Amino acid sequence: MHGPAMSGWLLMALCGVTGAYCLLRMRGGTAEERRTARDEAVMGFGMAAMAAPAAVFPPPVWGWAVYVVLFGAAALRGLWFARRRGHHLHHLVGSLAMVYMASVMAPGSGTAAHGAGGAHGGHQMTQVAGGVPLLTGMLLVYYAAYVLRSGTRLIPVAAAGPAEGRIGNSWGARPELALACRLTMGIAMFAMLLTL
């Protein structure tokens, strides 16, 4: 990830803790809840690895291809499950955003830019920071809306307090923490897109 090392460390820690909490959520609930928690854990750990400061942990050249393959497969899986549940559309967008960021951040990636005096008929390849501006902007708008929507959904759940019979439940079974987990990953994705 481009940008200051401190923000990379903070994002890495935030996404890593979120991924670990998602693993904890996999211990209970329905099959659908466990599947969602697993998808979110993969996203959290993938974001943590991608956010690691490159100056300290330079990713291997092949690492970006692994991200593209891993999150490309996650996108296909999200597309398959989106037929039944709308929440998987968010997983699909998140996976595609990770594929996009990995493609943009890979060494030697670039987009064609017109330049004078190039070796190939006046065209040369140059690195464009931020990837495709329109696509990056659309993803930023999506995640800004997602964060605002998730935040407003979290307030009533947190204000209601623990429901009857839920006091003894484990940390993984608390719906407000699952919402906070999704909100955290949305904020982290927004921050990562800003630093492209």
Secondary structure, DSSP 4 states (H G I P E B T S, - for coil): --S-HHHHHHHHHHHHHHHHHHHHHTTSS-HHHHHHHHHHHHHHHHHHHHHS-TTTSPPPTTHHHHHHHHHHHHHHHHHHHTTT-THHHHHHHHHHHHHHHHHHHSTT--EEEE-TT-TBTTEEEE--TTSSHHHHHHHHHHHHHHHHHHHHHHHHHHHH-PPTT-TTS-GGG-HHHHHHHHHHHHHHHHHHHHT-
